[in-house]
Amino acid sequence: MPLPNDASSRSDPASRDDPTTALVEVGAGMAVLFADRPPSEMELIPFSMMGTETTKRLTDRLAIGAGLVNTGVQGVQGALPAQGLVRLAPQTLEALKTAVPVQSGGWNLGVLTEGHGFSHVIRWAPATSAQAATLLSSLGPAAALLSLQMQLASVSRRVDENLELTQEVLKELRQDHWNTLLGLYETTVRAVEEAQMVGFVNQHIYGAVKTREADLRAERHVFDDYVKGHVKALSPNARSRNEYLQGHGEEIIADAHGLLMAEGSWFRFRVLRAASIAYDEDHAAENQQLLTSLVETTQQEHDEAMGRIAELLEALERRARLVAALPGRRSFKLGAGRGTDRHDIAPLAEALAEKVAVLRNRPHRIGELPQPALAVFKDGTAPKELLRILQYVLPEGTRLLALADVNDTEHLIHGNAYLGVTPEHFFLSSQSGVNSQGIIERQIPLADIRYVRTGADRAAGLVLDVITKDENIRISFDAWAQEGERLKDARRLGTLLASAMNIPDEELCSDPLLPSPVVPDRMELPGDPQRFPAPRRSA
């Protein structure tokens, strides 16, 4: 849903002759659509499992509170009809974080497009706005139940071909759990289909899944523990993490898919239970606190479990992509430990990760190719092959400020080296380690830099001494960096690192034989202060 840019779209949609359309967000990325008729370009999810009276009462309250009622008509008969639930795309949610939408009458305005033209001006009240908060507070737990039903629509979508392949891996590696998992999956899916068909959840529908609660809990705990174990194993250093991923790729695929099935079944069960409580309208007042607590707990636990799956799959997918980026175009195969090469892990990990992203309503992406502002290389640019490797080696979201081809004169590592600088760290790694294995051998916080000196050595030419809290690091540059633009780039690298110099108060010393030293407010350094961080002060 793009934001309007032209003046014609700045009018209040309520004053237009076109059918009025409005969205009222009732959760992050989820909204109720009010319209004379539903726009053809919107995928609607119908209200379900709450009962006719509960749904009508909820949508009437929303319509009245949002001012969507024709004041010339008695009651809510003149209200725009509620057409169903709409899920805002992750791209729309990302854009709304930084965009400043046009407003009118307390509503944000947007434009729905159809083909190459505008089809509707639409009003919406974001879930974070005071207007939406006021509306939602009047709805009680029914609004939260809507949020669960929106996620339920995603949980129940058909799996694609690659997910069927990951399911095969799960079935093979976790044979003792497969039949139970599949039975729980089919039982909860059938109950949801029945509830959606009749529009409510009574005891006849809920009773079918209630008897399986112990199994649902057990399978969810088992696979959650498996996934937690993998996540824990990936926390040590990069080398051991890579070895673990290489040796346990199949198990990670199987256990991630297993938790996805177990968590989906558990989530459906909890939604069905919540809907059965909401169906008991004769005791709505007494059940309100129970329903609110159930919905909140379900949402929190589900978000945490999906977060663990996403973290695990990101690590696996990044490793698989890294292997493909290394020289030789090697692949990361499933079944290699048993002497078979069935499937490449990369597309399977990607398929699972995309499914999890849809469930979390977040875009699925593995970081963009790093673009260092300062590249100290012979031709003035960093090799694309190197940047592609670093894309998967550096943590997600890392901004690479500078990258350089250097020599380690202190022999802290073996051979020629790469030095990189991020807003929080600088790293020094052998070129063979990065290019052939995809590992960064040494990473040092910028906060540990105490002093940086740029000088000249008769044999090595330009040298850079970086004095850290624990060691002295000396690097030099090849002949191509001893004059002209490349010399300026090398000196600029020293300026960048010097911008991080600091001595924490706890490391400062004093002696009565010397007066208190005078510390200047800041140190003027050559270079462009607008491009890199200013010098840091002691905490």
TIGU-469410 format. One record per residue (C-alpha): residue number from 0; residue in one letter; chain; x, y, z. Coordinates in nm, 2 decimals. Layout:
// TIGU-469410
 pos code unit     px     py     pz
 NUM    A    A      X      Y      Z
...
// end
This chain:
// TIGU-469410
 pos code unit     px     py     pz
   0    M    A   0.00   0.00   0.00
   1    P    A   0.21   0.30  -0.13
   2    L    A   0.18   0.64   0.03
   3    P    A   0.02   0.92  -0.18
   4    N    A   0.26   1.17  -0.34
   5    D    A   0.04   1.38  -0.55
   6    A    A  -0.18   1.67  -0.44
   7    S    A  -0.50   1.50  -0.57
   8    S    A  -0.47   1.22  -0.32
   9    R    A  -0.45   1.46  -0.02
  10    S    A  -0.82   1.51   0.00
  11    D    A  -1.02   1.34   0.27
  12    P    A  -1.15   1.01   0.12
  13    A    A  -1.47   1.05   0.31
  14    S    A  -1.56   1.34   0.09
  15    R    A  -1.50   1.16  -0.23
  16    D    A  -1.77   1.00  -0.45
  17    D    A  -1.57   0.68  -0.47
  18    P    A  -1.65   0.39  -0.23
  19    T    A  -1.49   0.47   0.10
  20    T    A  -1.23   0.22   0.23
  21    A    A  -1.08   0.21   0.57
  22    L    A  -0.84  -0.02   0.76
  23    V    A  -0.83  -0.03   1.14
  24    E    A  -0.52  -0.22   1.26
  25    V    A  -0.59  -0.46   1.55
  26    G    A  -0.24  -0.59   1.58
  27    A    A   0.10  -0.56   1.42
  28    G    A   0.05  -0.59   1.05
  29    M    A  -0.31  -0.70   1.08
  30    A    A  -0.62  -0.49   1.02
  31    V    A  -1.00  -0.50   0.98
  32    L    A  -1.11  -0.38   0.64
  33    F    A  -1.43  -0.17   0.61
  34    A    A  -1.56  -0.10   0.26
  35    D    A  -1.87  -0.09   0.05
  36    R    A  -1.72  -0.37  -0.15
  37    P    A  -1.38  -0.54  -0.10
  38    P    A  -1.10  -0.42  -0.34
  39    S    A  -1.02  -0.70  -0.59
  40    E    A  -0.64  -0.66  -0.52
  41    M    A  -0.67  -0.74  -0.15
  42    E    A  -0.65  -1.09  -0.01
  43    L    A  -0.92  -1.11   0.26
  44    I    A  -0.93  -1.35   0.55
  45    P    A  -1.29  -1.40   0.67
  46    F    A  -1.39  -1.37   1.03
  47    S    A  -1.42  -1.72   1.17
  48    M    A  -1.46  -1.92   1.49
  49    M    A  -1.60  -1.64   1.70
  50    G    A  -1.97  -1.68   1.64
  51    T    A  -2.20  -1.45   1.45
  52    E    A  -2.30  -1.24   1.75
  53    T    A  -1.94  -1.19   1.88
  54    T    A  -1.82  -1.09   1.53
  55    K    A  -2.10  -0.85   1.48
  56    R    A  -2.05  -0.69   1.82
  57    L    A  -1.68  -0.65   1.76
  58    T    A  -1.71  -0.49   1.41
  59    D    A  -2.00  -0.26   1.52
  60    R    A  -1.78  -0.13   1.80
  61    L    A  -1.49  -0.07   1.56
  62    A    A  -1.72   0.11   1.31
  63    I    A  -1.87   0.34   1.57
  64    G    A  -1.54   0.42   1.74
  65    A    A  -1.37   0.48   1.41
  66    G    A  -1.64   0.72   1.29
  67    L    A  -1.73   0.50   1.00
  68    V    A  -2.10   0.53   1.06
  69    N    A  -2.33   0.75   0.86
  70    T    A  -2.47   0.99   1.12
  71    G    A  -2.79   1.03   0.92
  72    V    A  -2.88   0.67   0.97
  73    Q    A  -2.99   0.53   1.31
  74    G    A  -2.76   0.29   1.49
  75    V    A  -2.49   0.11   1.29
  76    Q    A  -2.71   0.03   0.99
  77    G    A  -2.53   0.31   0.80
  78    A    A  -2.18   0.18   0.88
  79    L    A  -1.94   0.07   0.62
  80    P    A  -1.96  -0.31   0.64
  81    A    A  -1.66  -0.51   0.77
  82    Q    A  -1.53  -0.73   0.49
  83    G    A  -1.28  -0.93   0.68
  84    L    A  -0.92  -0.93   0.79
  85    V    A  -0.62  -0.80   0.59
  86    R    A  -0.26  -0.87   0.64
  87    L    A  -0.03  -0.57   0.56
  88    A    A   0.28  -0.69   0.36
  89    P    A   0.61  -0.68   0.54
  90    Q    A   0.73  -0.42   0.28
  91    T    A   0.45  -0.19   0.38
  92    L    A   0.52  -0.23   0.75
  93    E    A   0.89  -0.15   0.68
  94    A    A   0.80   0.16   0.47
  95    L    A   0.57   0.29   0.74
  96    K    A   0.85   0.29   1.00
  97    T    A   1.03   0.57   0.82
  98    A    A   0.76   0.73   0.59
  99    V    A   0.55   1.02   0.71
 100    P    A   0.20   0.96   0.58
 101    V    A  -0.05   1.23   0.48
 102    Q    A  -0.32   1.27   0.74
 103    S    A  -0.68   1.39   0.73
 104    G    A  -0.93   1.39   1.01
 105    G    A  -0.70   1.19   1.24
 106    W    A  -0.65   0.92   0.97
 107    N    A  -0.34   0.82   0.78
 108    L    A  -0.41   0.82   0.40
 109    G    A  -0.27   0.58   0.14
 110    V    A  -0.35   0.47  -0.21
 111    L    A  -0.44   0.12  -0.33
 112    T    A  -0.31   0.06  -0.69
 113    E    A  -0.46  -0.17  -0.95
 114    G    A  -0.25  -0.23  -1.26
 115    H    A  -0.09   0.11  -1.35
 116    G    A  -0.36   0.34  -1.20
 117    F    A  -0.51   0.43  -0.86
 118    S    A  -0.81   0.24  -0.76
 119    H    A  -0.89   0.36  -0.41
 120    V    A  -0.79   0.61  -0.15
 121    I    A  -0.78   0.43   0.18
 122    R    A  -0.78   0.55   0.54
 123    W    A  -0.61   0.35   0.81
 124    A    A  -0.55   0.38   1.18
 125    P    A  -0.22   0.22   1.28
 126    A    A  -0.22  -0.01   1.58
 127    T    A   0.03   0.22   1.75
 128    S    A  -0.18   0.53   1.71
 129    A    A  -0.39   0.68   2.00
 130    Q    A  -0.70   0.64   1.79
 131    A    A  -0.64   0.26   1.74
 132    A    A  -0.54   0.21   2.10
 133    T    A  -0.87   0.37   2.22
 134    L    A  -1.07   0.15   1.98
 135    L    A  -0.89  -0.17   2.08
 136    S    A  -0.93  -0.11   2.45
 137    S    A  -1.31  -0.11   2.40
 138    L    A  -1.30  -0.45   2.23
 139    G    A  -1.17  -0.66   2.51
 140    P    A  -1.01  -1.00   2.44
 141    A    A  -1.20  -1.04   2.11
 142    A    A  -0.95  -0.81   1.94
 143    A    A  -0.66  -1.03   2.05
 144    L    A  -0.85  -1.33   1.93
 145    L    A  -0.86  -1.17   1.59
 146    S    A  -0.48  -1.15   1.59
 147    L    A  -0.45  -1.52   1.66
 148    Q    A  -0.68  -1.60   1.38
 149    M    A  -0.47  -1.39   1.14
 150    Q    A  -0.17  -1.60   1.22
 151    L    A  -0.37  -1.91   1.20
 152    A    A  -0.44  -1.84   0.84
 153    S    A  -0.07  -1.84   0.77
 154    V    A   0.00  -2.15   0.98
 155    S    A  -0.25  -2.35   0.77
 156    R    A  -0.12  -2.26   0.43
 157    R    A  -0.01  -2.54   0.19
 158    V    A   0.36  -2.64   0.21
 159    D    A   0.56  -2.60  -0.11
 160    E    A   0.78  -2.86  -0.28
 161    N    A   1.10  -2.77  -0.09
 162    L    A   0.91  -2.79   0.24
 163    E    A   0.80  -3.14   0.14
 164    L    A   1.16  -3.23   0.10
 165    T    A   1.25  -3.10   0.45
 166    Q    A   0.96  -3.31   0.57
 167    E    A   1.12  -3.62   0.42
 168    V    A   1.44  -3.54   0.62
 169    L    A   1.23  -3.51   0.94
 170    K    A   1.05  -3.83   0.87
 171    E    A   1.38  -4.02   0.82
 172    L    A   1.58  -3.88   1.11
 173    R    A   1.30  -3.86   1.37
 174    Q    A   1.10  -4.17   1.29
 175    D    A   1.00  -4.22   1.65
 176    H    A   0.82  -3.88   1.65
 177    W    A   0.69  -3.87   1.29
 178    N    A   0.36  -4.06   1.34
 179    T    A   0.27  -3.86   1.65
 180    L    A   0.36  -3.53   1.48
 181    L    A   0.16  -3.61   1.17
 182    G    A  -0.14  -3.72   1.38
 183    L    A  -0.15  -3.40   1.58
 184    Y    A  -0.11  -3.19   1.27
 185    E    A  -0.40  -3.36   1.09
 186    T    A  -0.62  -3.35   1.40
 187    T    A  -0.58  -2.98   1.46
 188    V    A  -0.61  -2.89   1.09
 189    R    A  -0.94  -3.08   1.07
 190    A    A  -1.08  -2.91   1.38
 191    V    A  -0.99  -2.57   1.24
 192    E    A  -1.15  -2.65   0.91
 193    E    A  -1.47  -2.76   1.09
 194    A    A  -1.47  -2.44   1.30
 195    Q    A  -1.42  -2.22   0.99
 196    M    A  -1.71  -2.40   0.81
 197    V    A  -1.96  -2.34   1.09
 198    G    A  -1.82  -2.01   1.22
 199    F    A  -1.78  -2.11   1.58
 200    V    A  -1.60  -2.35   1.82
 201    N    A  -1.83  -2.55   2.04
 202    Q    A  -1.74  -2.84   2.27
 203    H    A  -1.80  -3.09   1.99
 204    I    A  -1.52  -2.93   1.79
 205    Y    A  -1.29  -2.84   2.07
 206    G    A  -1.33  -3.19   2.24
 207    A    A  -1.16  -3.36   1.95
 208    V    A  -0.83  -3.18   2.01
 209    K    A  -0.87  -3.14   2.39
 210    T    A  -0.80  -3.51   2.44
 211    R    A  -0.46  -3.46   2.26
 212    E    A  -0.33  -3.18   2.48
 213    A    A  -0.07  -3.39   2.66
 214    D    A   0.08  -3.51   2.33
 215    L    A   0.07  -3.16   2.19
 216    R    A   0.27  -3.03   2.49
 217    A    A   0.52  -3.32   2.48
 218    E    A   0.60  -3.29   2.11
 219    R    A   0.64  -2.92   2.13
 220    H    A   0.88  -2.95   2.43
 221    V    A   1.08  -3.22   2.26
 222    F    A   1.15  -3.03   1.94
 223    D    A   1.18  -2.70   2.12
 224    D    A   1.46  -2.86   2.32
 225    Y    A   1.63  -2.99   2.00
 226    V    A   1.62  -2.64   1.85
 227    K    A   1.75  -2.48   2.17
 228    G    A   2.04  -2.73   2.17
 229    H    A   2.14  -2.64   1.81
 230    V    A   2.12  -2.26   1.89
 231    K    A   2.34  -2.31   2.20
 232    A    A   2.59  -2.51   2.00
 233    L    A   2.62  -2.23   1.75
 234    S    A   2.73  -1.97   2.01
 235    P    A   3.11  -2.04   2.03
 236    N    A   3.37  -1.91   1.79
 237    A    A   3.33  -1.90   1.42
 238    R    A   3.54  -2.21   1.34
 239    S    A   3.36  -2.44   1.58
 240    R    A   3.03  -2.29   1.46
 241    N    A   3.11  -2.37   1.10
 242    E    A   3.21  -2.73   1.19
 243    Y    A   2.89  -2.78   1.38
 244    L    A   2.68  -2.65   1.09
 245    Q    A   2.87  -2.87   0.84
 246    G    A   2.82  -3.18   1.06
 247    H    A   2.46  -3.13   1.17
 248    G    A   2.29  -2.97   0.87
 249    E    A   2.04  -3.26   0.84
 250    E    A   1.95  -3.26   1.21
 251    I    A   1.89  -2.88   1.20
 252    I    A   1.66  -2.91   0.89
 253    A    A   1.47  -3.20   1.06
 254    D    A   1.44  -3.04   1.40
 255    A    A   1.34  -2.70   1.26
 256    H    A   1.07  -2.86   1.05
 257    G    A   0.97  -3.07   1.35
 258    L    A   0.93  -2.77   1.57
 259    L    A   0.74  -2.59   1.29
 260    M    A   0.49  -2.88   1.28
 261    A    A   0.47  -2.91   1.66
 262    E    A   0.44  -2.54   1.72
 263    G    A   0.18  -2.50   1.44
 264    S    A  -0.03  -2.78   1.60
 265    W    A   0.00  -2.63   1.94
 266    F    A  -0.09  -2.29   1.81
 267    R    A  -0.40  -2.42   1.64
 268    F    A  -0.50  -2.60   1.96
 269    R    A  -0.47  -2.28   2.16
 270    V    A  -0.67  -2.07   1.91
 271    L    A  -0.94  -2.34   1.92
 272    R    A  -0.95  -2.32   2.30
 273    A    A  -0.97  -1.94   2.30
 274    A    A  -1.25  -1.95   2.04
 275    S    A  -1.44  -2.21   2.25
 276    I    A  -1.42  -1.97   2.55
 277    A    A  -1.53  -1.68   2.34
 278    Y    A  -1.83  -1.90   2.22
 279    D    A  -1.95  -1.92   2.58
 280    E    A  -2.13  -1.58   2.55
 281    D    A  -2.35  -1.65   2.85
 282    H    A  -2.04  -1.62   3.07
 283    A    A  -1.85  -1.36   2.87
 284    A    A  -1.78  -1.13   3.17
 285    E    A  -1.64  -1.41   3.39
 286    N    A  -1.43  -1.55   3.10
 287    Q    A  -1.28  -1.22   2.99
 288    Q    A  -0.97  -1.24   3.21
 289    L    A  -0.91  -1.60   3.12
 290    L    A  -0.94  -1.53   2.75
 291    T    A  -0.71  -1.23   2.77
 292    S    A  -0.44  -1.42   2.96
 293    L    A  -0.47  -1.72   2.72
 294    V    A  -0.43  -1.50   2.41
 295    E    A  -0.14  -1.31   2.55
 296    T    A   0.05  -1.62   2.67
 297    T    A  -0.01  -1.80   2.34
 298    Q    A   0.11  -1.50   2.14
 299    Q    A   0.43  -1.46   2.35
 300    E    A   0.52  -1.83   2.35
 301    H    A   0.46  -1.86   1.98
 302    D    A   0.67  -1.55   1.90
 303    E    A   0.96  -1.69   2.11
 304    A    A   0.95  -2.03   1.95
 305    M    A   0.94  -1.89   1.60
 306    G    A   1.23  -1.66   1.68
 307    R    A   1.44  -1.96   1.78
 308    I    A   1.36  -2.13   1.46
 309    A    A   1.44  -1.82   1.26
 310    E    A   1.77  -1.78   1.43
 311    L    A   1.87  -2.13   1.37
 312    L    A   1.77  -2.13   1.00
 313    E    A   1.95  -1.80   0.94
 314    A    A   2.28  -1.95   1.06
 315    L    A   2.23  -2.26   0.85
 316    E    A   2.12  -2.07   0.54
 317    R    A   2.41  -1.82   0.57
 318    R    A   2.66  -2.11   0.60
 319    A    A   2.51  -2.29   0.30
 320    R    A   2.53  -1.97   0.09
 321    L    A   2.89  -1.91   0.22
 322    V    A   3.00  -2.25   0.10
 323    A    A   2.85  -2.18  -0.24
 324    A    A   3.04  -1.84  -0.25
 325    L    A   3.38  -2.00  -0.17
 326    P    A   3.62  -2.09  -0.45
 327    G    A   3.53  -2.41  -0.63
 328    R    A   3.15  -2.36  -0.61
 329    R    A   3.11  -2.63  -0.35
 330    S    A   2.77  -2.72  -0.23
 331    F    A   2.64  -2.80   0.12
 332    K    A   2.48  -3.15   0.09
 333    L    A   2.23  -3.34   0.29
 334    G    A   2.31  -3.70   0.36
 335    A    A   2.69  -3.66   0.31
 336    G    A   2.76  -3.84   0.64
 337    R    A   2.59  -4.16   0.51
 338    G    A   2.77  -4.15   0.18
 339    T    A   2.48  -4.01  -0.02
 340    D    A   2.42  -3.68  -0.18
 341    R    A   2.04  -3.63  -0.20
 342    H    A   1.97  -3.26  -0.17
 343    D    A   2.16  -2.93  -0.14
 344    I    A   2.08  -2.78   0.20
 345    A    A   2.07  -2.42   0.07
 346    P    A   1.72  -2.43  -0.10
 347    L    A   1.58  -2.64   0.18
 348    A    A   1.70  -2.40   0.45
 349    E    A   1.58  -2.11   0.24
 350    A    A   1.23  -2.26   0.20
 351    L    A   1.20  -2.32   0.57
 352    A    A   1.33  -1.97   0.65
 353    E    A   1.08  -1.81   0.40
 354    K    A   0.79  -2.01   0.56
 355    V    A   0.90  -1.88   0.91
 356    A    A   0.92  -1.52   0.78
 357    V    A   0.57  -1.55   0.64
 358    L    A   0.44  -1.67   0.98
 359    R    A   0.62  -1.39   1.16
 360    N    A   0.51  -1.14   0.89
 361    R    A   0.86  -1.02   0.83
 362    P    A   1.07  -1.00   0.52
 363    H    A   1.30  -1.29   0.46
 364    R    A   1.64  -1.17   0.36
 365    I    A   2.01  -1.24   0.41
 366    G    A   2.21  -0.92   0.44
 367    E    A   2.31  -0.71   0.14
 368    L    A   2.65  -0.71  -0.02
 369    P    A   2.87  -0.49   0.20
 370    Q    A   2.98  -0.17   0.04
 371    P    A   3.28  -0.02   0.24
 372    A    A   3.31   0.35   0.22
 373    L    A   3.69   0.32   0.23
 374    A    A   3.86   0.04   0.03
 375    V    A   4.24   0.02   0.05
 376    F    A   4.32  -0.20  -0.25
 377    K    A   4.56  -0.18  -0.54
 378    D    A   4.28  -0.08  -0.79
 379    G    A   4.09   0.13  -0.53
 380    T    A   3.80  -0.12  -0.49
 381    A    A   3.75  -0.43  -0.29
 382    P    A   3.71  -0.76  -0.50
 383    K    A   3.35  -0.86  -0.54
 384    E    A   3.43  -1.22  -0.46
 385    L    A   3.57  -1.10  -0.12
 386    L    A   3.26  -0.89  -0.05
 387    R    A   3.03  -1.18  -0.14
 388    I    A   3.21  -1.40   0.12
 389    L    A   3.20  -1.13   0.39
 390    Q    A   2.82  -1.09   0.31
 391    Y    A   2.77  -1.42   0.48
 392    V    A   3.06  -1.41   0.73
 393    L    A   2.98  -1.08   0.90
 394    P    A   2.68  -1.08   1.14
 395    E    A   2.35  -0.98   0.99
 396    G    A   2.31  -0.60   0.97
 397    T    A   2.68  -0.53   1.01
 398    R    A   2.79  -0.21   0.83
 399    L    A   3.14  -0.24   0.69
 400    L    A   3.31   0.10   0.71
 401    A    A   3.65   0.01   0.57
 402    L    A   3.83  -0.29   0.42
 403    A    A   4.20  -0.31   0.34
 404    D    A   4.46  -0.54   0.19
 405    V    A   4.75  -0.53   0.45
 406    N    A   5.05  -0.72   0.57
 407    D    A   5.07  -0.84   0.93
 408    T    A   5.43  -0.76   1.03
 409    E    A   5.39  -0.90   1.39
 410    H    A   5.30  -1.25   1.26
 411    L    A   4.98  -1.26   1.46
 412    I    A   4.83  -1.45   1.17
 413    H    A   4.98  -1.63   0.88
 414    G    A   5.04  -1.47   0.54
 415    N    A   4.88  -1.16   0.38
 416    A    A   4.58  -1.02   0.57
 417    Y    A   4.25  -0.83   0.54
 418    L    A   4.17  -0.56   0.79
 419    G    A   3.81  -0.45   0.82
 420    V    A   3.64  -0.19   1.03
 421    T    A   3.28  -0.18   1.15
 422    P    A   3.11   0.06   1.38
 423    E    A   3.19  -0.17   1.68
 424    H    A   3.49  -0.38   1.59
 425    F    A   3.79  -0.41   1.36
 426    F    A   3.90  -0.75   1.23
 427    L    A   4.23  -0.89   1.11
 428    S    A   4.23  -1.22   0.93
 429    S    A   4.46  -1.40   0.69
 430    Q    A   4.35  -1.38   0.33
 431    S    A   4.36  -1.75   0.29
 432    G    A   4.14  -1.80   0.59
 433    V    A   3.87  -1.56   0.45
 434    N    A   3.90  -1.67   0.09
 435    S    A   3.92  -2.04   0.12
 436    Q    A   3.74  -2.11   0.45
 437    G    A   3.52  -1.82   0.51
 438    I    A   3.64  -1.74   0.86
 439    I    A   3.76  -1.43   1.04
 440    E    A   4.04  -1.52   1.28
 441    R    A   4.07  -1.21   1.50
 442    Q    A   3.80  -0.95   1.59
 443    I    A   3.88  -0.67   1.84
 444    P    A   3.63  -0.42   1.98
 445    L    A   3.70  -0.06   1.88
 446    A    A   3.66   0.02   2.25
 447    D    A   3.99  -0.17   2.32
 448    I    A   4.19   0.07   2.10
 449    R    A   4.42   0.29   2.32
 450    Y    A   4.65   0.45   2.06
 451    V    A   4.71   0.45   1.69
 452    R    A   5.02   0.57   1.52
 453    T    A   5.08   0.61   1.15
 454    G    A   5.45   0.61   1.06
 455    A    A   5.72   0.50   0.81
 456    D    A   5.95   0.21   0.82
 457    R    A   6.27   0.19   0.60
 458    A    A   6.20  -0.16   0.49
 459    A    A   5.82  -0.18   0.51
 460    G    A   5.73   0.18   0.41
 461    L    A   5.40   0.31   0.56
 462    V    A   5.31   0.12   0.88
 463    L    A   5.02   0.14   1.11
 464    D    A   5.06   0.07   1.49
 465    V    A   4.74  -0.01   1.67
 466    I    A   4.79  -0.03   2.05
 467    T    A   4.50  -0.21   2.21
 468    K    A   4.42  -0.30   2.57
 469    D    A   4.61  -0.63   2.55
 470    E    A   4.86  -0.61   2.26
 471    N    A   5.04  -0.42   1.99
 472    I    A   4.94  -0.47   1.63
 473    R    A   5.16  -0.35   1.35
 474    I    A   5.05  -0.37   0.99
 475    S    A   5.22  -0.25   0.67
 476    F    A   5.12  -0.20   0.31
 477    D    A   5.25  -0.32  -0.03
 478    A    A   5.44  -0.08  -0.26
 479    W    A   5.12   0.02  -0.44
 480    A    A   5.01   0.20  -0.12
 481    Q    A   5.32   0.41  -0.08
 482    E    A   5.22   0.70  -0.30
 483    G    A   4.93   0.89  -0.47
 484    E    A   4.57   0.81  -0.39
 485    R    A   4.64   0.47  -0.24
 486    L    A   4.87   0.64   0.01
 487    K    A   4.59   0.88   0.10
 488    D    A   4.36   0.58   0.15
 489    A    A   4.60   0.40   0.37
 490    R    A   4.65   0.71   0.59
 491    R    A   4.27   0.75   0.60
 492    L    A   4.25   0.40   0.75
 493    G    A   4.48   0.51   1.03
 494    T    A   4.26   0.82   1.09
 495    L    A   3.95   0.60   1.11
 496    L    A   4.10   0.37   1.37
 497    A    A   4.24   0.67   1.56
 498    S    A   3.89   0.81   1.58
 499    A    A   3.81   0.52   1.82
 500    M    A   4.11   0.59   2.06
 501    N    A   4.01   0.61   2.43
 502    I    A   4.13   0.52   2.78
 503    P    A   3.86   0.42   3.02
 504    D    A   3.87   0.60   3.36
 505    E    A   3.95   0.27   3.54
 506    E    A   4.27   0.24   3.34
 507    L    A   4.40   0.59   3.41
 508    C    A   4.68   0.61   3.67
 509    S    A   4.80   0.89   3.89
 510    D    A   5.10   0.95   4.11
 511    P    A   5.17   1.24   4.36
 512    L    A   5.50   1.31   4.20
 513    L    A   5.32   1.44   3.89
 514    P    A   5.04   1.70   3.87
 515    S    A   4.71   1.60   3.73
 516    P    A   4.74   1.58   3.35
 517    V    A   4.54   1.82   3.13
 518    V    A   4.32   1.62   2.89
 519    P    A   4.20   1.82   2.59
 520    D    A   3.83   1.81   2.50
 521    R    A   3.90   1.64   2.17
 522    M    A   4.18   1.56   1.93
 523    E    A   4.18   1.71   1.58
 524    L    A   4.26   1.45   1.33
 525    P    A   4.31   1.47   0.95
 526    G    A   4.03   1.34   0.73
 527    D    A   3.67   1.39   0.67
 528    P    A   3.49   1.41   1.01
 529    Q    A   3.15   1.38   0.84
 530    R    A   3.22   1.04   0.70
 531    F    A   3.34   0.85   1.00
 532    P    A   3.27   0.86   1.38
 533    A    A   3.40   1.14   1.59
 534    P    A   3.67   1.05   1.85
 535    R    A   3.53   0.88   2.15
 536    R    A   3.55   1.01   2.50
 537    S    A   3.61   0.80   2.81
 538    A    A   3.30   0.68   2.98
// end
